[in-house]
Amino acid sequence: MENKYGCKPGEKKINGRCMTQIGQIGIDSAHVIITDPIYLSRNDYNKVSRELDNKGSPPYMSKEDEYVVSQTGYGDGIYPVYAEMKEGRVSQIVIDTGTQGS
């Protein structure tokens, strides 16, 4: 059975796609970084902080293509994370930084 947006129960339509909330992310720096965990030991906070200072306002990709940085819509807060699922696999992730953090 579909809800009024044409999505399955528990899903939300975002950018025309039915997505499921898979969690939330806490932001305390008004920025979010997406990376592969293999790079965590190489991308320490100081390195990322220097790149933020040198590059100015995100969004941008690191020069080594190891991570992507974006500012949030409303600064610090807790933002919902949604996934679009296809055949039981994640096909798209959305961090909804356009809503007011809580």
C-alpha positions, 0 to 999 in steps of 0.5 A: 500500500502506498502513502499519499506521495506514492511511496511505501509506508515509512518512506518520504518523497525527496526530489521526486524519489521515495526514500527511507530515513536510515538515521541522522547525523550530528553536525557541530562545525556547520560542515559535513564530510563524506569519505571512505573509511579507509581514508580516515587515518590519512584525513586527520582533522588538521589536514581537512581544516587546512583545506577548508581554510585554503579553499573557502566555502564548500561544497568541494572535493579534496585534491586527492578525491578522498572526500567531499565537504559541504556546508549545512543549510542551517549550521549546527544541529541534527539532520536526517539521512535518507536512502533510496533502495533498489533491489535491496541496495542503497542507490542514493543517499541524501543528507537533508541539510535544508531543514532546520537542525534540532 
